[in-house]
Amino acid sequence: MNKPQESIQEYMNKYVKPIFDGLLCQILKVRPDDVIGWSINWLKKSQSQSQKQYQSYQSDEEEGKNNKQTTKSNAGFHEEFDKNEKFKQHVIEKTKDQIEKIKKKILNSFLFKVLDEQNLETVICAMEVKKFQAGDIVIRQGDDGNELYVIDEGELECTKKFPNKHQEQKLKTYLPGECFGELALLYNAPRAATIRATKPVVAFTLDRQTFDLYVKDVAIRKREQMEQIINTIDLLKSLDSYEKLQFCDVLEEKKYSKGEKVINQEEQGDTIYLIAEGELEAYKDGYQDKVYSYQSGDYFGELALLQNSPRQATIQAITDCTLYYCDFKSFTRLMGPLEQILRRNVARYKHQLQ
């Protein structure tokens, strides 16, 4: 009896959830008055593109192939393209130094961290260098998107026009190493915001076709996993889908064994930790017992950062733990408003450390 249920769940995760997650994400971004009509148009556009990709593949099938091949997973679909050379790989010649430079930059983004070496190499080969002057609009809100961008040099400003507001609202500043433009490719949706160069910019761009074949599926799966974890962290539950996607870029995962120390009292630190799984305790010199307990969904490490002081306690894993961490500069740059929440919550254990 369990097997059919597992098959339904597998089907939901692979085919249904990505579509409805994408639809919900875009509804919240665009906030159309006619939600039903807008949703129908969005789904039709997604269907049209999917049918074109499928028909292109189907028309190139060799005679005598087993019809079962048309039901292969997306991963198998991509393998067939490579195996039969149906997909004409986009290759732009680069020097060894350029390849290493691009690799270093794109691995800052979780979209590319999850790729294996072979697919990562294919993506790097397909990337093109583009330059923009200060004032140039790189992407415009509402336009169709066919490329994503990884910044090598320069600075850009992201703004968005919200319904019933006359002026665009600034969302964030993009700096070298960051990626943008991926949402339109992930969800076949119009550009959600406008991004202008505020300084001369050099960026690496990736075309939609290469992205669809080598990045999209694995990125969506990884994003879902990361979002599930982020949703367990009370501090981050209020973030919208776009903010969560951006936050995934700065998070690193690390596992600790029972009894292992994560931070030590009096050491300098610039890292904030989010607990995905496990339990930890804080100890302070002169105290025999713990001064604070942490569990899944908690965070720690912010006190030394907010007060620009050494770590005020030692924190040790009392079970095997999975933590996500990032430096505080990246945290506040992406999640500026959350700093006020952190400062307000300092009182939760500050008196115990005095």
N, C-alpha and C positions, 0 to 999 in steps of 0.2 A: 504493500500500500504506500510505502514511503517513496518508491521510485518515481511514480507519476508526479507526486508533489514536488520532488526535487527537480524534475524536468520542467515543471511550470515555473518554479523559482528561477531556474537557470535561464529559461526563455525570457522571463520578465527582466532580469538583470542585463541580459545581452541586447534585447531588442526594444523593450518598452520603456524601461526606466531612462535610458539616455535621451529618448525623444521628449518625454514629458519633463525631465529635468531641464532640458534646453528650452522648451516652450515656457515653462514657469520662469526661468531666469530672464528670458526676453520680455515677458509680460511685466515683470517687476521693474525692468529697466525702462521700457517704453511707456508703460502705464497708459495704454490706449483707453479711450472712452468706451469704444465698442469692443469689449474683450473677445466675444465670440467671433465676430467678423474678422478681427485682426488675427486671432488664432487659426482660423480656417485658411486665411491667406498665407500665413507662415508655414502651416503644414503642407499646403499645396506646393509652395516653393521648395520645401525640403523634399517632397515626393518627386517633383519634377527632376531635381538634380540627381536623386538616387536612381530614378528610372534611366536617365541618360547614361550614368555610370554602368548600370547593369546591362543595358542594351549594347553599349560599346563593347563590353566584355563578351556578351553572348554572340554578337555578330562575328567575333574573331575566333570562336571556338573551332577546334579541329573536328572534322567529320568523324563520326564513330565514337566520340567521347561519351562516357556514361552520363546519363542525365542527372545522376546523383551529385555530380560535381557542382551543379548550380545551387545546391543547398549547403555548400561549404561555409564555414565560419569566415568572418572577415580576415582572420589571419591566413586561412587557407586560400582565400580569394587573392590576397596579396602575393602569396607564394606562387600561385599559378601565373600571375602577371610576370614575376621575375623569371620563373622557369621557362616560360614560352616566349619571353622577350616581347610581350604584348605592350608593356609599358615602356615608352621611350624615355629612359632616365635623363633627367635634366642635369647636365654636367658643365660646370664652368671652371676652366683651368685656374689653378691656384698654385702658389709656391708652398713649400713645406712650412715656411714661417707663417704664411697666411692661414694655412690649415690649423696649425697649433693655436694661433691667435683666436680664430673662430671657435675652436673646440673649448678653449678656456672660458670664453664669454658665454657660449650657449649652455654650458653645464651649470651656470648659475640659475637656470630656469628648470623647475621640476618637469616641464614638458619634455626636456631632452635628457634629464638625468635617468629616466626610466628606460631609455633605449639601449639595446645591446650594441656591441662595438660595430657590427656589420651595418646595422641600420643607421647608427650615428655617423658612420663614414659616408653613407649614401646621402644623408641629409646635408652634411658639410659640403660635399661635392656639388650639391644643387644650389647652395646659397650664393647670392649675388651681393656685391658691395654697392651701396647707393649712398649718395651724399646730398645733404640739404643745407640751405642757407637759413640764417636766423629769419624768422617770419614765415617761412614756408609751412603750408599745411600738409602734413604727411598723410593723415587720414581725416575724413570729415564725417561727422555724425549723420547717420541715415544712408550713407553710401554702401554699396556692396563691397565686401572685402575679399581680396584674392591673395593677400600676402600677410605674413606676420614679420615683425621686425625685432632684431636683437641689437641693442645700442652698443656700439664700439667706442664712439667719442661723442661728446656734446651733451646737450640738455634739452628736454622737451617738456611742454606743459599740456596737461590733459584737462579739458573743460567739457561740460555737458549742459545742454539746454533742456531744462525741465518744463513740463506743461505748466501753463499759467504763470510763467516767470519770463520777464522781458530780457534779462541778461543771462549769459552763460555763467555757470558756477564752476570754479576751479576745483578739480578733484585731487590732483596730485602732480608731482614733478617726476619725470623719468630721467634716470642717470645711467651712465655706462654699466653694462652687464645686465640691465633689465630688459624684459621682453614685453611687447605689446602687440595688439592686433589679433591675438589668438582666439578671442571669443567668437568673432565672426566666422572663423574657420571651424571651430569646434561645433558650433550650433547652426551653421548655415543661416546666419542672421545678419541684418544690417549693422554697420558700425554703431557702437553704443555711445561713442563720445568723439570729440574732435581733439586731435593732437597736433600741436604746432611746435616747430623748432624755435627755441629761445636763444640758442647759440648754434654755430655751425655743427652739423651732425654727420657722422659716418655710421651707417647701420648695415647689418647683414640681413638680407631678406630671404624668405623661403616661400615658394609658390604653393598655391592651394593643392595642386595635384600631388606633389611630393608629400605635402603635409598629410593629405587624406590617406595615402598609401602606407606611410611609414610612422606617422606620429599620432594621428587622431585617436585610433581605437585604444592604444595603450595609454595615452594621456587621459582619456575620459575615465578609464578604469582606475588609474592612479588617483585622479582628482576625486573620484567618488570615495576611495579609501581614505584619502586625506581629509575630505569633508566630513566623513563619519567621525573621524577622530576629533577634528576641530569642534564638531557639534557636542562633544562630551565635555569641552572646556567651558565652564560657566562664563568666563570673561569674554569669550569669542562668539557666543551663541547669537548675539544681536547683529553680527556682520551679515551683509547680503552676499549673494553668490559671487559677485565680481570681487568683493573685498576678500572673500575666502580664497578665491583663485590666486589673487595677488599674494596673500599671506603664505600660501603653499610654497612660493618661490624662495622664501627666506628661511624656511624651517629645515632643520637637519634632524635625523633620527639617531638615537643612541640607546643601546640596551645596557642595563646595569644588573649585576648579580646580587643576590641577597648578601648583605653585609658590606657592600662596596660603598665608598664615600663618593658623593657627587660634588660637593663643595666643602671646603675647609674654612673654619673660623679664622679671621684675620687676613685671608688672602684677598688680593684684588680680583674683581670680577666684572665683566661687561656682558654677561649672558643672563637671559631669562629662560626658565625651564617650564614646560607644560607637560603634565603627567597624563599619558595615554593609558597606561596600565601600571598597576602596582601600588605599593604603599611605602612611604618614607617617613623618617622622623628627624626633628631638629634637636641638636644638643648644644649646650653652651658651657664653656669652662666654668667650673665651680658648681655646676648642677649635676647631680647624680641621675636625675630623671630627665625625660624628654621635656622640651619646652613647647613643642608644637608637632602635630601629626598632619601628614598629607596623604591624599588618596587620589584615585583616578578623577580627573576633572579639575584638580587644583593646579596652581602654578606657584613658583617660588623663584627667588633670586633678584626680585625687583627692588628690595629694600636698599641694598648697597648701591644700586644704580640711581635710584631716585635721590638718595642722600649723598651720593659721591663719596662713599665711605667703604672701608673693608667689609668683607662678609662678617656678619655678626653672630653666626652660628655655623656649626657643622651639620650637614644634612646627609643622612645615610639611608640606603635602601634596606628595608626590613623584609622585602620580598623581591623576587625578580621583577624588574621594572623596564618599561619602554617609555622613554622621554623624547619630547621634541624640544629643540632649543634654537635660539637665534640671538645675535648680538643686539643690544638694546638700541643702538643707533638705527638699525634696520627696522626694529619693532616700532619705534616712535615715528620714523619717516613714513611708514605705511599705515600705522594705526594711531596717529597722533591723538585723536579724541580719547583713546583708551588710557592714555597716561593719567588723565584726571581720575578715571576709575581706579587705577592702581594706587594713586596717592590717597584716595578716599579709603581704600581697603587696607592700607598700611596698618591701621589701628587694630586689625584683626589679631595681630600677635606682637605688635611693637612693645606693649607694656610688659610682656613676658620676657623681653630681651634686655630690659633696662635694669 
